[in-house]
Amino acid sequence: MKVLMLNGSPHANGNTAVALREMEAVFKENGVDVETVVLGNRDIRGCVACGACAKTGKCVFDDGVNELAPKLQEADGLVIASPVYYASANATLIACLDRLFHSTSFDKTMKVGASVVCARRGGCSATFDELNKYFTISGMPVASSQYWNSIHGRTPGEAEQDGEGLQTMRTLARNMTFLMRSIALGKEQFGLPEKEDRIATHFIR
């Protein structure tokens, strides 16, 4: 089992990292390979809807998004983590995710997804919902925990004092591990769900 974790914070050792390290420890205890990539401190531009990726299979902007594509393709699970900025995720992370999901044509069905959010106080639920949409548009089951996947802290390292938040992260990692293993067994016996030809409509006709 492999899990790719994307840290959308510009602070590699901030409170978002505290949450991911708690999950990483559980993954490793259960024999799951983990790779964490810090994105929030990188210069990543947004999608311009040029459509070139449909022809080339990759994004025209070579700023790190294409490096993540094979990592995501190989992973059984994806964790997306972000601090909360104005009731939303870090804009750099969103720019990366928009292009990563749009430019990759490989099947993401049944890769397990989990969102993690960190805030001083409010905005966690809105950001949590925002990040989960990347999974639900891609046929990716969303892992759950004992509470919404949030942790709280303001100054660096303060999240280590959030006992409930840390427990939520550990539970999330255990549930995600169980779900990935269960899906792997299901794929061996039943394969992936049957797919229909895509029907694309819009609201003009």
Secondary structure, 3 states (H helix, E strand, C coil): CEEEEEECCCCCCCHHHHHHHHHHHHHHHCCCEEEEEECCCCCCCCCCCCCCHHHHCCCCCCCCHHHHHHHHHHCCEEEEEEEEECCEECHHHHHHHHHHHHHCCCCCCCCEEEEEEEECCCCHHHHHHHHHHHHHCCCCCECCCCCCCEEECCCCCHHHHCHHHHHHHHHHHHHHHHHHHHHHHHHHHHCCCCCCCCCCCCCCC
